[in-house]
């Protein structure tokens, strides 16, 4: 494995690209949600009959999460420290982003989510699973900050110590069992909400694929390049429906995209890539803030959109505001963590 300072650079690149995919997707979707442009004109910019940039990005994120955790916990693992770190890195910024959004909406439109919901249901937000429950038609009010897949990821994080034990103890049996459950599930799932590719079982298998990448591969053998790169290009460019199960397509395209970018590692490892590292560390905060910006700015700008240039200007404004709010969330998160750490040491 060719890395500088033990950092895998193409992981950073994947994280940045997939965050961009998700933000780009939501920018475009909001155009037809707000009646600015019909869905058929918008969808061609982010999907084809066999692939969507949004589902691709989410699938890669689950694989990255599994790979990153497995690499970071390869030598030693403490369940207590694992859960503590997940709380600090995932939920604390999520709480702060929700608070920032709540204050902004209250100030701009006098919107108060808690007027329409029993106060005890804030526990769903505290657990980070509010939007995931909403997707399963549970009666909650969600700001959409974490989206459904943050809730799914948190559930998978709770299971990670079990997954890790099984992978280390029974590597072949565990992967075979996980793959069998995944295949049986996606081909027999009759749920309409959520679809099979957005369920915890499907995402858990992608996470497990990432775990095996982190433990055994990290970078992929060069002999796979003539296979994975053309397969990804085929899915990305093909305009005819293949009739393949959509969940399987999502997982397959995420895997071949992941593998395809791994071949950039030798080139990336020759440089420090400080900018890429900085962007990678900033992606989660941008993810947490992009919804609030898009939901507020797009409706406000609707009366002023009279052509492509005005729309591009709106997108540029949204990106700038996402960065600003992401910085605010990051700074507040760091201040809160440092303050809590100081108090803990004093006590």
N, C-alpha and C positions, 0 to 999 in steps of 0.2 A: 504494500500500500504506500503510495507516494503522497505524503502530506507534510505541511510545514507546521511546526509546533503541535504535532499530533491532531491538527484540525483537518477534517475532511472538507475540502473547499466546494466540491460539487454538491454537498448537502446544503451549504449556504446558498448556492446558486438555485437549487431546486426550491428552497424555501422562498426566495425572493420572487422567482418566476411564478410560482403557484399562488402566492399572495396577490400578485399583479393580475393573474387570471380571475381570481374571485372578485376583486375590486372592479375590474373591467366588466365582468358579467353583471354585477349588481348595478353598475352605472347604466348599462344598456337596458336591463330589465325594468328599471324604474321609469324609463321613457314610456314604455307601453302601460305600465301600472298607472301612471299619471295622465294617460291619454295623449301623450305628445307624439308617439309614433306607433303604428300597429305592430303586433308581435311578430308577424311574418316578415316584416322589414328589418326588425331588430335581431331576431334569432339567427339569421344567416351570418352574423358577425361573430358569434361565439359557439356555434354548433353545426354539425352536419347529421345525417340520419344515424350515424354510428358513434358519435363522440361529442361531448360537451366540454368546453374548457373548465366550467365550474366543477363538474363531477370528477374530471381529471385532476384538478388541483386538490380537491378534498381527498381523493384516493391516495395521492402522493403524500399528502400531509400525514395520513395515518401510517403509511409505511415509514416516513421519516421519523415519526414519533417512536415507533417500535424500534427502529434501527438506532436512533440516538440514545434511547434509554438503555438498550442492551450494551452498547459500547461504553457508556458512562458508568455502568454498574458491573462491568465485566470482572474486576478484581475483587471487590467487596460490595456487600449489599445489606442495608439495614432497612427493614420495612418502616420503622418509625421515621427515619430520616427521609426515606423516599416520599412518604405521604406529606411530611412537613414541607419538603421542597416543592412538591406539586402544588400545595396550597399557596405557598408564597409566589411561585412563578406564574401560576395559572389563575387562581381565584382572586388574589389581592388586586391585580390590575383590572380584572373583570368587575369587581365591586366598585372601584374608582371610576371606571368608564361608565358604569350605570349611573353613578351619582352625578358625574359631569353631565351626562345626557338628560337626567331628570331635572337638574337645575336649569340647563339651557332651554328645554321644552317648557318648563314652568314659567321662565322669563319671557320667552317668545310668544307662546300661544296659550299660556295658563293651563297647559295640559298636566293633569295629575293622575298617574296610573292607579293610584291607590284609592281614588274615589269610586272606582268601578270593581273593586275586588276586596274580599275579606283580608284584613291585614295579616292574618296568620299565614297566608299563602306566599308571603315574602320569603318563606323558608325555601321555596322552589328556586328563587333567584340566589339565595345564600348558598345553595348546593350547586348552582351553575347549570341546572337542568330545566330551567323554565321553558325555554324555546323547544327543547326536545320533547317535553311533556305536551306542549301546545301542538306540536306536530302530530302527536298521538291523540289529539282531540280531548285532552284534559283541560278543564276549565281554569286557565291561568291567564294573567295579563303579563305579557313579556315585552321588553323593549327591543327584542331581536338582536341585542348586542352580541351575544355569544353564538347565535344561530343554533340549529339543532345539533350540529356535529360537535360543539363543545360539550354538550350534555352526554353525547355518545362517547366522546373521548374520556370524560371523567369516569363514566361507568367502566370503561376498559382499563383506566388507570387503577381503579379499585381491584380489578382482577389481575393486574400485571404480576404481582408476586407469585400467584398461582401459575400463570403462564410461564414465568421465568423458571420456576422450579421444574415444571414438566418438560420444558425445552432442554434444560441441562441434564435432567435425569433420564428422560425417554425421548431424545430428539426426533427419531424417525417415527415412532408411534404417535407422538403428540402432533407432528405436522400432518400425518396421514389422517388422524382423527379430526383435526381442525378443518382440513380440506374436505373431508367427507361430509361433515356437518354443514359446511358452507355450500357445497354443491346441492345437497339434499334440500337445504333451506331455500336457495334462490330459485330452484326449479319447482318447488311446491308451495312457495309463499303466494297466497291469494289476496294479501292485503293491498288495498288501494292507497291507504294513508298510514304510514309512509310506504313508498315502494321498496322492494327488496334491497336495492342498492343503497338505501339510506337507513337501513336497520343496523342495530348493534352487532348482530351476528355477521353481517357482511363486512362491516368496518373492522370488527375484531380480527377477521381473517386477514385483511390487508395489514393491520397492525402486526399480526404474527408473521406475515411475510417479511415485514420490516425487521422484526426481531431476528429472523434467520439471516437476513442480509447483514445486520450488524454483527452477528456472531461468526458467520462463516465466510462472508464475501467482501463486504464494504466496497471494493471495486470489482467489476465483473470481468471474467476472462475475455481476452480479445477475440477468441474464436466465436463468441456469441454476438459480436458486433454485426456481422452480415445477416443475422437473424433479427435481432431486436430493433435495429434502426429502420430497416425496410417495413417491418410490421407496424411500427409507430407511424411512419410516413403514410402507409396505406390507410390506417384508421383515420388519420388527420385529414386526408385529401379525398377519400372515397365518398361519392355523393349518392351511392345506391344502398338502400337498406340491406343488411346482410342477414337479418332475421335471427341474430344471436341474442341470447338473454342479455338484457341491458346491464344487470349487475355484473355478469361475467365480463362483458365488454369494458365496463368501468375499471374493474380490477386488472384486466389484461393490459389496457392502454396505460394505466398508472404504472404498472410494472415495467413495460417496455420503455416508457418515457424515462423512468427512474434509471434503468440500465443504460439507456442511450446517453444520458448526460454524464454517467460515470466515466465515460471515455474522455471527457474533458479534464479529468483530475490531473493527469501528468502535466498538462499545460498550465492549469491553475496553480498547481503546487510549486511552480517555478517562481511565483510571485507572492508577496505578502498578502495581497488582496484585502487591504485594510478597509477599503470602501465597501467591498462585498460583505465582509464580516460585520461591519457597522449596520448595513442595510438588513442583513439577516437577523441581527439582534433586535431590530426595530419592527420587524414584520408583524409580530403578535399585537403590538400596540396599534399599528395601522389597521389590522383586522378588527380590533375592538372598536375603533372610532369610525370606520368607513360607513357603517350603516347610519349613524346619527347624522353625519354630514350629508349623505345622499338623500335621506328622508326629509331633511330640512331644506336643502338648497334647491333640489330639482323642482318641487312645487312652487317655490318662491320665484324661480327663474322662468317658469313656464310662459308667462305673458311676454317675455322678452326674447324668446327663441324664434327667430325668423329665418334661420338658415344654418348651414353646416358650420360656419365660422362662429356664430353665436353659441352653438352647441359645444364646439370644441373649447370655446372660452369658458363655458360652464364647467366642463370636465376639468379644465386646468385649475379653476377656482376651487373645485371640490378636492382635488389632489393637494393643493396648498393647505386648505383647511384641515384635511385629514392629517397631514404632517404636523400642523400646529397643535391640534387636539391630541394627537399621539404623543407629542413631546410633553404636553401638560400631564397626561396620564402617566407617562414614564417618570417624570420628575416627582409627581405626587406619590407614586408607588415607591420610589427610592427613598423619599423622605419618611414615609410611613414605616417602611422596613427598618431603616436606620434608627428611627425613634423607638420602635418596638424592641430592637436589638439592644439599644442603650438602656432602656428600662429593665430588660431582662437581666443584663449584666449587673445593674445596680442592686437588684433584688437578690 
